[in-house]
Amino acid sequence: MKKVVVGLSGGVDSSAAAAILHNQGYEVVGLTLWLMKGKGQCCSEGMIDAAYICEQLGIPHQVVDIREVFQTNIVDYLVSGYSAGITPLPCSQCNKTVKFAPMVQYAREQLGCDRIATGHYAKISYNEATKRYELLRAVDRNKDQSYFLYDLSQDLLAATVFPLGELHKTDTRRIAAEYNLKTADKPESQDLCLVESNGSMRAFLDKYLAPKKGDIVDGDGKVLGQHDGVHHYTIGQRKGLGIAAAEPLYVIGLDAVNNKVIVGDRTLATESECTVQRVNWVSIAQPSTPIRAEVQIRYRSNPVPVTVIPLEDSRVSLVFDEPQFSITPGQAAVWYEGEKVLGGGIIEQFT
């Protein structure tokens, strides 16, 4: 019997993934990572629901306390990023360093198992010609999470199963209902667990960063208003600026050193290119010459045509066919060839 460790957050997706694999004849072990104290997915409520699901399916359930890893790799990472005037994306880093890698390590060292599974909406295939595992979009494009998984290594992809990759969300809920799982009708969680746990990103940041009043200025340095901390703002933001102006104003820059929020019209928040650091080439080996692709600069943004130019030190330059609005330092840029994730990385600050 094939053995697999399924990451259970206490939501319907991971619950259905466990049920599907259990029905397929796998020896399933449910594993919940204790990330932080408080309510929400992966926390107290999630652990209780995950344990109940394992009881329903008749499979063992284990909990691993990795709160210190989460604190260092996600909480501290977020706080330092926002305080420096960038808008970090924690999910891709969390998937690699907090979830997938520890799960694979635990499965191999503690359970003698080399396979893990999660409830993510994505697909993995193996290319015999290139001898590489490829990360692909899920069938349900509305739920596709490949954008958040670009940083997974070949070793992690080789060890991972995504049972929901060929399903739509409606199919997932139907399957959960067929197995009478407690989570079948459980509401969707927010994309970011810290927001769900704290009520808002602002509330989370206010626990770690004290208010620091400063000026809101235009591109010429003219003071237009006041702010209470650059960490409360992000590039492209229009609402909540507290400024009366004849035309809509957008955040076009965050100067953390001088504690200034810089605003201007929409065109000033538009760029024709950017650089990306900490690049991981997923489905292909790093190219030596520029390639054509489609890139997403935010999770919900539409893919747009781009030229990807490899640079030194795990960096690339992205040159867009058409200028893009709100290219945000700290967020992920992920480039695709059709359904295939070619690579991705973190958008650098503009100089």
N, C-alpha and C positions, 0 to 999 in steps of 0.2 A: 504494500500500500504506500502510495506517495505521500510524503509529509510536507505540510506547508504551514507557515506561521502567518496568520492574518492580523494585520493591524486594525484594532477595533476602537473607534472613537466614541461609539455610542450613538452614531447616526444611522440613517437608513442605508446609505451607500455601503459602508463597511460591513454592516449587518448582512445585507443581501450578498455581498461578495463572499462572506464566510459560508452562507447557506448554499450558494451555487457550488462552491468547491467541495463542501461536505457532501452534497448530492451527487457530485461527479466521482465520488469515491476516495477523495483525499482524506488523509488523517490530518484534521485541522486543529491547530492550537491557536486560541485567541490571545492576542497580546495587546495590552493597553499601556501606552506610555504616559506616565504622570508628569505633565509638563508644568503645571502651576496650580496654585490654590485658587479656589473660587468656582463660580458657576460656569456653565457652558460646555461646549464640546471638549473632550480630552480632560475634563476636570471632574469634580465630584459627581455631577449629574451624569456625565458621559461614562464614567467608570461604572456607575451603578447599572446603567442601561446595557453597557457592554457585558457585564457579568450576567445580567438576566438573559441576554441573547445566547450566551454560551450555555447557560442552563437549559434554555429551550432546545438548542441544537444537540445537547449532550456532548459537548466538547470541553476540554480544560480551558481555564482562563488564567492568565498571569498578568501581573502589573509590575512594571519596571519604573522605578523612581529616577527620572533624569531631569529633575527641576533645576539642578545646578547647571547642567549643559544648556538647558533652555534659557536660563538667566544670562549666561555668558554669551551665547551665540545669537540670541534673538532680542531679549530685553535690553541688554547693554549696547548691542549693535544698533538698535532703533534709537535709543536715547542719544548716543554719541552722534549718530547721523543727523537727527533732527536739530541737535544743538549746533551742528556745523553748517546748517542751512541747506541740507539735502533732504529728500523724501525717500527713505530706504524702503525696499520691498523685502519683507522678511520671509515670505512664503517659500521662495525658491531655496534660500539658505536653510530654512527650517526642514524642508523636505530632504535635503542631502545630509546635513550635519546632525540634525536632531531626530529625524524619523528613520529614513531608509538605512543609513549607515549603521546606527545603533541596533536597528531591528535585525539586519543581516548578521551583524557581529553576535548578537544574542542568540539568534537561531543556530548559528554555526557552533558557537562555543558552549552554549548551555543545553541545546536541544538536539544537537547532531543533525541539523537540517540545513539545506542549502537553498531553500526557496521561501520567499515571502510574498504576500499579496496585500493589496490595499484596495480601497473603494474609489480610487481616482478614475476619472474618465480620460483614458488615453490608451494607446496600443503600443505593443513592442513586437518587432519582427527581427529575424536574423537574415542578413544578406550573405549568401554563400560566396558571392563573387568578391566582396570586400572584406569578408570575415569580421563584420561589425554588427552589433545590435543596433537597430534603428528605432527611434522614438517617433510615433505617429499620432496624429490627431485622432480623437474619438469619433465614432459615428455621429454622436449627438454634438453638433458643433456649438450649440448653446451652452452645453455643460463641459465642453472640452477643457482639460486642465494641463495640456502639454506645455503651455506657456510657463507654468510654475515648475515644470520638471526638467527644464533644459540643462540643469547643472548636474544631473545624474551621470555617474561614470559608467564605462562599459561593464565593469564588475557588478555594479548595482543593477544595471539593466538586465544583465544575464541572470541575476538571482530573483527577478521580480515578475509577478503575474498581475495583470490588470483584468479581472473577470468582467468589468463593466464596459470595457472599451468598445464592444459591439452593440451596446444597449443604449436606448434612450431612457431618460429619467422616468418616464411613465412605465417603461418595462421594469425598471428597478423596483418601483413601488408595487407594481403588480406581483412581482416575484416575492417580495417581502410579505405581501398580504397572503399569498398562496401558502407560505410557510408559517403564517400566523405570527410573524415576528412583532414584538412589541413596538418596534420603531417604524413600522410600515407607514404610519400617518404622522410621524414626527416632523415638525416644521423644519424648513431649511435653516442651517446655521449661517451666520455671516461669514464672508470670505476670510476675515481676519479674526482669529480667536481672541486676541487682546482687545479688540473693539467690542466683541460680544461680552467679554468678561467685565470690561470697565464702562461700557455704555457708549463710549466714543473714543476716538484717537486722542482728542483734546484732553479728555478726562484721564486717560492713561498717562499722557505726557506730563500733565500737571502734577502727577504723583512724584515725578522725578526731576522736573525742571521748574525752577521758580520763575515767576513773572519778571520780565526785564523790559521795561518800557524803552521805546526808541521811536525813530522817525519813519514815517512812510513818505518816500520822496519820488519825484519823477526822474526821468533820465538825465535831466540837467541839475539834479540835486535840490530842486525846490521842495520844501516841506509841504506836504498836502494833508497830513494827519499823523496820528500816533498809533503805535501797536504795543502789545504787552509781551512780545516775544516772537522772534523769527520762526521758532519751531511751530507756531500756529498757522503757518502759511506754506503754500506750495506753488511752484511755477504753473502759470495758466489760471490760477484762481481768480474768480471775478466777484463772487458773492462774499459778503461778510467783511469787506474792506473798511466800511464805515466812512467812506469818502463821497462827498457830493461832487459830481462832475457832469459836464454837458454830454460827454461821450463815455461809454463803458470803459472802465480801466481794468487791467489784468496785472497780476503779479508777473514781472518779467525777470526779476532777480532777487536773490536773498544774500545780503552781505552780513554774514554772522560776525565777522571781525569787528565791523563798525556798527553792528546792531541796527541795520537798516533794511527795510522792505522797499524794493524798487518796483514802481508800477508804470504802465504805459498802455498804449492802444494795442489791439490784438496783433497787428503786424509785427510788433516788437517782441512778441512771444512766439514767433515763427522762425524756424531755422531750416536751412537746406542740408545740413550735415551735422554729425556729432561723432564723438569717439566713445568707444565702449571698452571697458576693462574687465579683467577676471573672466575672460572668454573661455567657454567650454564648447569644444566641437563635439557634437553628440553623435550624429548618424554618419558623419564622414570624417576622414582625417583632415587636419588643418591644411587648407590649400596654400600654395605659394604665390598665387596670382589672384587678382580680383575675381569675384564671382557675382552672378546675378541671383537675386532671391526676392522674396517678399518678407517684410518685417512687421512685427507688432511692437510698438513702443509702450503699450499699456495692455493690460489683460483684455479689456473690452474694446480696444481699438481695432479697426479694420486693417488687414494686412495691406501694405503698400509696396510698390516696386522700389528696389534699392540696389545699389552696388556695394558689396561688402569688400573692403580692402584690408587684407591682413597687415598688421604692424608687428613690431617687436613687443616682447614682454606680455604676451597673452592679451593683446589689444587689437581692435579693428577700427577702421573708420567706416561709417555709414554715410553714403551719399544718396540722398533721396531724389527720385525723379521729380517730385514736386515738394516744395517746402512743407514742413509739418508743424502743427501747432502744439504747444505745451510739451516739448521734449524735456522730461524731468530728470535731473541728476538723481541717482540712487535707485531709479526704477529699472526694470529689466527691458532690454531689447532682445527679441527672439526672432531669428530669421528661418524661413521655411522654403522648401521646394515642394510645392503642392501640399500634400498632407504630412510630409516628412520634416521633422525638426533638424535643421542643419547645425545650428549652434545658437549661443546666446551669451549675454553678459550684462554687466551693470553700466548704465549710462554715466559718463564722467561729468564733472562740473565744467561749465564753459569758462574759458579764459578770456 
